[in-house]
Amino acid sequence: MRPFKIDIPQSQLDDLKQRLAATRWPDEMPGVGWSRGASLSYIKELADYWRTSYDWRAAEARLNQFPQFLTEIDGAAVHFLHVRSPEPNAMPVILTHGWPSSVVEFIDVIGPLTNPVAHGGTAADAFHVVIPSVPGYAFSGPTGQPGWDTERVAQAWKALMRSLGYDRYLVQGGDWGMPISLRLGLADPQHVAGVHLNMLATFPPANPSDQAAMGALMAELSPADIARAQFAGYFAQDGAGWLKIQCTRPQTIAYGLTDSPVGQLAWIIEKFKEWTDSTDSPEDAISRDHLLTNVMLYWLTATAGSSAQLYYESEHLDADFFRTWGGPWPLAMPAGVASFPRDAVRAIRPWAEKILPTLTHWTEFDKGGHFAALEQPDLFVGDVRTFARSLR
């Protein structure tokens, strides 16, 4: 384990600007906006800002304010932020991002979590915060070897927390951080105090082809839950193209994303538009500098392809993987869910209670989406604090 500091050579930044200036743009059907993918006018404007105004060095300096480390676990380099609280009785927590996110997702919640007194909270709510980059992502990538599915990542997080000397800790995650956190709870029940999720995939506890059983289940749902179930069907049909590609052909998509910064930009920004609490652009939910800093971690480390491998590995190593997202998860510790209304995956509580038998905490917010810690940092921090109070 050794200290790590982000220090991108200027030659890489110069190359990026040259590539952006030389972009070969596609055409676009008139008046389609975002309905067929990333909006051409928006991506052009954002790419121009990226080339002429975005300040990577400022973002780099902000990230470097937090102690970072590299270690090797199970043959892979693992990058992580480790920010200890000034409060001696703070609870350790490991926060796990997903795709197309990174450690940038948690940049605004580190201060409130580690030093609540300085952010209007109380010392009893303090956390020691560990934020790793998932193997294959950013400075934890590429792994250079197959087999890194969610189970293996969970085992790596178990080893990481043990190496940091944490005997009892909270786990938190959304997107890929959801199954990784749940698997970590199963892998380390003696030390995981609780599992907090800001996304939960809920599936009906019946065979969808059994129309009578499904009809009875739907009849028990509230109108809001019926709307969530209907959205899940729409999303599976219209919004899951990236999923199929990255589960089956991650190498093919990697060529364009690794060679073209605008290709990488559009591939990621589309999801921040569709999965956030936004209307006209993703900047309704998240600042453009945060958006670009997240994209930069993929671009500068050339990990578009290696990050996509997590989809391939998880589906192919566990043929029933996407069903197992829906549980049941026989955790030995309490679980909590924070549900945000504009998430790409919208949890249904009656089904969640069957998926998570130890569910003790449930919050439904009226704003926010998939990247909760970036979109609504105050709500995110408050919910993690509330859940953790029951565990202390």
C-alpha positions as CSV (number, residue, x, y, z in Angstrom):
1,M,0.0,0.0,0.0
2,R,1.5,3.3,-1.1
3,P,0.4,6.9,-1.3
4,F,-0.9,8.0,-4.6
5,K,-1.2,11.4,-6.2
6,I,-2.9,12.2,-9.5
7,D,-0.4,13.8,-11.8
8,I,-1.4,13.8,-15.5
9,P,1.3,14.7,-17.9
10,Q,0.6,17.9,-19.8
11,S,1.2,16.0,-23.1
12,Q,-2.0,14.1,-22.4
13,L,-4.0,17.3,-21.9
14,D,-2.5,18.8,-25.1
15,D,-3.4,15.6,-27.0
16,L,-7.0,15.8,-25.7
17,K,-7.4,19.4,-26.9
18,Q,-6.1,18.5,-30.3
19,R,-8.4,15.5,-30.6
20,L,-11.4,17.7,-29.6
21,A,-10.5,20.3,-32.1
22,A,-10.3,17.7,-34.9
23,T,-13.6,16.0,-34.1
24,R,-15.5,14.6,-37.1
25,W,-19.1,15.2,-36.2
26,P,-22.1,13.1,-37.2
27,D,-25.3,14.4,-38.6
28,E,-28.6,14.4,-36.7
29,M,-32.2,14.0,-37.6
30,P,-34.0,17.4,-37.4
31,G,-35.8,18.1,-34.1
32,V,-35.0,14.8,-32.4
33,G,-33.2,16.3,-29.3
34,W,-32.3,13.6,-26.9
35,S,-34.9,11.1,-28.1
36,R,-32.4,9.1,-30.2
37,G,-29.4,9.5,-28.0
38,A,-27.0,12.3,-27.0
39,S,-28.1,15.6,-28.4
40,L,-25.7,16.9,-31.1
41,S,-26.1,20.5,-30.2
42,Y,-25.5,19.8,-26.5
43,I,-22.5,17.6,-27.1
44,K,-21.0,20.1,-29.4
45,E,-21.4,22.9,-26.9
46,L,-20.1,20.8,-24.0
47,A,-17.1,19.5,-26.1
48,D,-16.2,23.1,-26.9
49,Y,-16.3,24.0,-23.2
50,W,-14.2,21.0,-22.5
51,R,-11.6,22.1,-25.0
52,T,-11.5,25.8,-24.2
53,S,-12.6,26.4,-20.6
54,Y,-12.6,23.3,-18.5
55,D,-9.8,23.3,-16.0
56,W,-8.5,19.8,-15.3
57,R,-5.7,21.0,-13.1
58,A,-8.2,22.5,-10.7
59,A,-10.2,19.3,-10.6
60,E,-6.9,17.3,-10.2
61,A,-6.0,19.6,-7.2
62,R,-9.3,19.1,-5.6
63,L,-9.1,15.3,-5.9
64,N,-5.6,15.4,-4.5
65,Q,-6.8,17.2,-1.4
66,F,-8.0,13.8,-0.2
67,P,-5.5,11.1,0.8
68,Q,-5.3,8.5,-1.9
69,F,-3.5,5.1,-2.1
70,L,-2.7,2.3,-4.5
71,T,-2.5,-1.3,-3.3
72,E,-2.6,-4.7,-4.9
73,I,-5.4,-7.1,-4.1
74,D,-5.8,-10.5,-5.8
75,G,-3.4,-9.5,-8.6
76,A,-5.0,-6.2,-9.4
77,A,-4.0,-2.6,-8.6
78,V,-6.7,-0.9,-6.5
79,H,-6.9,2.8,-6.1
80,F,-8.8,4.3,-3.2
81,L,-9.4,7.4,-1.3
82,H,-9.1,7.0,2.5
83,V,-10.2,10.0,4.5
84,R,-10.2,9.6,8.3
85,S,-12.5,11.6,10.5
86,P,-11.1,13.8,13.3
87,E,-13.7,12.1,15.5
88,P,-12.1,9.1,17.2
89,N,-15.3,7.1,17.5
90,A,-16.2,7.5,13.8
91,M,-17.8,4.6,12.0
92,P,-15.9,3.3,8.9
93,V,-17.9,3.2,5.7
94,I,-16.9,2.0,2.2
95,L,-18.7,3.8,-0.7
96,T,-18.8,2.0,-4.0
97,H,-19.6,3.7,-7.3
98,G,-20.9,2.1,-10.5
99,W,-20.9,2.8,-14.3
100,P,-20.5,5.3,-15.8
101,S,-19.4,6.9,-12.6
102,S,-16.2,7.0,-10.5
103,V,-14.9,8.3,-7.2
104,V,-15.9,11.7,-8.4
105,E,-19.5,10.8,-7.5
106,F,-18.7,11.1,-3.8
107,I,-16.5,14.2,-3.8
108,D,-19.1,16.5,-2.3
109,V,-20.1,14.1,0.6
110,I,-16.6,13.4,1.9
111,G,-16.5,16.5,4.1
112,P,-19.9,16.1,5.6
113,L,-19.4,12.4,6.3
114,T,-15.9,12.7,7.9
115,N,-16.4,16.0,9.7
116,P,-20.1,16.5,10.4
117,V,-19.4,19.2,13.1
118,A,-18.0,21.4,10.4
119,H,-21.0,20.9,8.2
120,G,-23.9,21.5,10.7
121,G,-24.0,17.9,12.1
122,T,-22.9,16.2,15.3
123,A,-19.7,14.3,16.2
124,A,-21.7,11.2,16.8
125,D,-22.5,11.0,13.0
126,A,-18.9,10.9,11.9
127,F,-17.4,8.4,9.5
128,H,-14.0,7.3,8.3
129,V,-14.5,7.1,4.6
130,V,-13.0,4.6,2.1
131,I,-13.8,5.2,-1.6
132,P,-12.2,2.7,-4.0
133,S,-12.2,2.7,-7.7
134,V,-13.7,-0.5,-8.9
135,P,-11.1,-2.8,-10.6
136,G,-11.0,-1.9,-14.2
137,Y,-12.1,1.7,-13.6
138,A,-9.9,4.8,-13.7
139,F,-6.7,4.3,-11.6
140,S,-7.8,0.8,-10.7
141,G,-7.6,-0.2,-14.3
142,P,-7.1,-2.0,-16.5
143,T,-7.0,-5.2,-14.5
144,G,-5.2,-7.1,-17.2
145,Q,-7.0,-10.3,-16.3
146,P,-10.4,-11.8,-16.7
147,G,-12.7,-12.9,-13.8
148,W,-13.4,-9.6,-12.1
149,D,-17.1,-10.0,-11.4
150,T,-19.1,-8.4,-8.5
151,E,-18.3,-11.3,-6.2
152,R,-14.5,-10.9,-6.7
153,V,-14.8,-7.1,-6.2
154,A,-16.6,-7.8,-2.9
155,Q,-13.9,-10.1,-1.8
156,A,-11.3,-7.4,-2.7
157,W,-13.2,-4.8,-0.6
158,K,-13.3,-7.3,2.3
159,A,-9.5,-7.6,2.1
160,L,-9.1,-3.8,1.7
161,M,-11.1,-3.0,4.9
162,R,-9.2,-5.7,6.8
163,S,-5.9,-4.3,5.7
164,L,-7.0,-0.8,6.9
165,G,-7.7,-2.3,10.3
166,Y,-11.5,-1.8,10.3
167,D,-13.2,-4.4,12.4
168,R,-16.8,-3.2,12.0
169,Y,-18.0,-1.0,9.1
170,L,-20.9,0.1,7.0
171,V,-21.1,-0.6,3.2
172,Q,-22.9,1.7,0.8
173,G,-23.5,1.7,-2.9
174,G,-25.6,2.3,-6.0
175,D,-25.5,1.0,-9.5
176,W,-22.7,-1.7,-9.5
177,G,-22.2,-0.6,-5.9
178,M,-25.5,-2.2,-5.1
179,P,-24.6,-5.9,-5.9
180,I,-21.0,-5.3,-4.7
181,S,-22.3,-4.0,-1.4
182,L,-24.8,-6.8,-1.0
183,R,-22.2,-9.4,-1.8
184,L,-19.8,-7.8,0.6
185,G,-22.4,-8.1,3.3
186,L,-22.7,-11.8,2.5
187,A,-18.9,-12.3,2.3
188,D,-18.0,-10.5,5.6
189,P,-21.0,-10.9,8.0
190,Q,-18.8,-10.8,11.1
191,H,-17.6,-7.2,10.2
192,V,-20.3,-5.5,8.1
193,A,-22.6,-3.6,10.4
194,G,-25.1,-2.7,7.8
195,V,-25.7,-2.3,4.0
196,H,-27.1,1.0,2.7
197,L,-28.2,1.3,-0.9
198,N,-29.2,4.3,-3.0
199,M,-30.5,1.9,-5.8
200,L,-32.2,-1.4,-5.5
201,A,-33.3,-3.6,-8.4
202,T,-36.6,-5.1,-7.4
203,F,-38.2,-7.9,-9.4
204,P,-41.7,-9.4,-8.9
205,P,-41.6,-12.5,-6.6
206,A,-43.5,-14.5,-9.3
207,N,-42.9,-15.8,-12.8
208,P,-43.8,-12.9,-15.1
209,S,-45.4,-15.4,-17.5
210,D,-47.8,-16.5,-14.8
211,Q,-50.4,-13.9,-15.6
212,A,-52.7,-14.8,-12.6
213,A,-49.9,-14.5,-10.1
214,M,-48.6,-11.3,-11.7
215,G,-52.1,-9.8,-11.7
216,A,-52.5,-10.5,-8.0
217,L,-49.1,-8.9,-7.3
218,M,-49.9,-5.8,-9.3
219,A,-53.2,-5.5,-7.6
220,E,-51.5,-5.2,-4.2
221,L,-49.3,-2.2,-5.4
222,S,-50.0,1.4,-4.8
223,P,-50.4,3.7,-7.9
224,A,-46.9,5.0,-7.4
225,D,-45.5,1.5,-7.3
226,I,-47.5,0.5,-10.4
227,A,-45.9,3.5,-12.2
228,R,-42.4,2.3,-11.1
229,A,-43.2,-1.2,-12.4
230,Q,-44.4,0.3,-15.7
231,F,-41.2,2.4,-16.0
232,A,-39.1,-0.7,-15.5
233,G,-40.8,-2.3,-18.5
234,Y,-40.2,0.8,-20.6
235,F,-36.6,1.1,-19.5
236,A,-35.9,-2.6,-20.3
237,Q,-37.2,-1.9,-23.9
238,D,-35.9,1.5,-24.6
239,G,-33.1,2.3,-22.2
240,A,-30.9,-0.8,-21.9
241,G,-28.9,-0.7,-25.2
242,W,-25.6,0.0,-23.4
243,L,-26.3,-3.0,-21.1
244,K,-26.5,-5.5,-24.0
245,I,-23.4,-4.1,-25.7
246,Q,-21.2,-4.1,-22.6
247,C,-22.4,-7.5,-21.5
248,T,-21.6,-9.1,-24.9
249,R,-19.1,-7.0,-26.8
250,P,-17.1,-4.8,-24.5
251,Q,-14.0,-5.0,-26.6
252,T,-15.7,-3.7,-29.7
253,I,-17.1,-0.6,-28.1
254,A,-13.7,0.1,-26.5
255,Y,-12.0,1.1,-29.7
256,G,-14.2,4.1,-30.5
257,L,-14.4,5.2,-26.8
258,T,-10.7,5.0,-26.2
259,D,-9.8,6.8,-29.5
260,S,-12.4,9.6,-29.6
261,P,-12.9,11.9,-26.6
262,V,-16.2,13.0,-28.0
263,G,-17.3,9.4,-28.4
264,Q,-16.4,8.8,-24.7
265,L,-18.2,12.0,-23.7
266,A,-21.4,11.2,-25.5
267,W,-21.4,7.6,-24.3
268,I,-21.3,8.7,-20.7
269,I,-23.2,12.0,-20.8
270,E,-26.3,10.3,-22.3
271,K,-26.6,8.3,-19.1
272,F,-26.2,11.4,-16.9
273,K,-29.1,13.0,-18.9
274,E,-31.4,9.9,-18.8
275,W,-30.7,8.7,-15.3
276,T,-30.7,12.0,-13.3
277,D,-33.4,14.4,-12.1
278,S,-32.9,16.6,-15.2
279,T,-35.1,18.0,-18.0
280,D,-33.2,19.8,-20.7
281,S,-29.7,18.7,-20.0
282,P,-27.8,16.7,-17.3
283,E,-26.6,20.1,-16.0
284,D,-30.0,20.5,-14.5
285,A,-28.9,17.9,-11.9
286,I,-25.0,18.0,-11.9
287,S,-22.6,20.8,-12.7
288,R,-20.7,20.5,-16.0
289,D,-17.4,20.6,-14.3
290,H,-18.3,17.5,-12.3
291,L,-19.6,15.8,-15.4
292,L,-16.4,16.5,-17.3
293,T,-14.2,15.5,-14.3
294,N,-15.9,12.1,-14.3
295,V,-15.5,11.7,-18.0
296,M,-11.8,12.7,-17.7
297,L,-11.1,9.8,-15.3
298,Y,-12.3,7.4,-18.0
299,W,-10.5,9.3,-20.8
300,L,-7.1,9.9,-19.1
301,T,-6.8,6.3,-17.9
302,A,-8.2,4.7,-21.2
303,T,-10.5,2.5,-19.2
304,A,-13.7,2.7,-21.3
305,G,-13.1,-0.9,-22.3
306,S,-11.9,-2.3,-19.0
307,S,-14.7,-0.8,-17.0
308,A,-17.2,-2.4,-19.4
309,Q,-15.7,-5.8,-18.7
310,L,-17.5,-5.8,-15.4
311,Y,-20.7,-6.3,-17.3
312,Y,-19.3,-9.2,-19.4
313,E,-17.7,-10.9,-16.4
314,S,-20.7,-10.7,-14.1
315,E,-23.1,-12.0,-16.7
316,H,-20.8,-14.8,-18.0
317,L,-19.4,-16.0,-14.7
318,D,-22.9,-16.0,-13.1
319,A,-25.3,-17.1,-15.8
320,D,-28.2,-16.1,-13.5
321,F,-26.6,-12.9,-12.4
322,F,-29.3,-10.4,-13.4
323,R,-32.0,-12.5,-11.7
324,T,-29.8,-12.6,-8.5
325,W,-29.9,-8.8,-8.5
326,G,-33.5,-9.3,-7.5
327,G,-32.5,-11.5,-4.5
328,P,-33.4,-12.7,-2.0
329,W,-30.3,-11.6,-0.3
330,P,-29.9,-13.5,3.0
331,L,-28.0,-10.8,4.9
332,A,-27.2,-11.2,8.5
333,M,-27.2,-7.4,9.1
334,P,-29.7,-4.6,8.7
335,A,-30.2,-3.1,5.2
336,G,-31.4,0.3,4.3
337,V,-32.6,1.8,1.0
338,A,-32.8,5.4,-0.2
339,S,-35.1,5.6,-3.2
340,F,-34.7,8.6,-5.5
341,P,-37.6,9.2,-8.0
342,R,-35.6,9.8,-11.2
343,D,-33.3,6.9,-10.9
344,A,-32.9,4.5,-13.8
345,V,-33.9,1.7,-11.5
346,R,-36.8,2.5,-9.2
347,A,-37.4,0.3,-6.2
348,I,-40.8,-1.1,-5.2
349,R,-41.0,-1.5,-1.5
350,P,-43.4,-4.6,-1.2
351,W,-41.0,-6.5,-3.5
352,A,-37.9,-5.0,-1.8
353,E,-39.1,-6.5,1.5
354,K,-39.0,-9.9,0.0
355,I,-35.6,-9.3,-1.7
356,L,-34.1,-7.9,1.5
357,P,-35.5,-9.8,4.5
358,T,-33.4,-7.6,6.9
359,L,-34.7,-4.3,5.5
360,T,-35.0,-1.9,8.4
361,H,-34.7,1.5,6.8
362,W,-36.6,2.9,3.8
363,T,-36.7,6.5,2.5
364,E,-38.5,7.8,-0.5
365,F,-37.3,11.2,-1.7
366,D,-39.2,13.6,-4.0
367,K,-36.1,14.7,-6.0
368,G,-32.9,13.2,-7.2
369,G,-31.8,10.4,-9.5
370,H,-29.2,7.7,-10.1
371,F,-26.1,9.6,-8.9
372,A,-27.5,10.6,-5.6
373,A,-24.3,11.7,-3.9
374,L,-23.6,14.2,-6.7
375,E,-27.2,15.3,-7.4
376,Q,-28.5,15.6,-3.8
377,P,-25.5,15.4,-1.4
378,D,-27.4,16.7,1.6
379,L,-30.2,14.2,1.2
380,F,-27.6,11.4,0.6
381,V,-25.6,12.3,3.7
382,G,-28.6,12.7,5.9
383,D,-30.0,9.3,4.9
384,V,-26.7,7.5,5.5
385,R,-26.4,9.2,8.9
386,T,-29.9,8.2,9.8
387,F,-29.4,4.6,8.9
388,A,-26.1,4.4,10.7
389,R,-27.5,5.7,13.9
390,S,-29.4,2.5,14.3
391,L,-26.2,0.5,14.0
392,R,-23.9,2.4,16.4
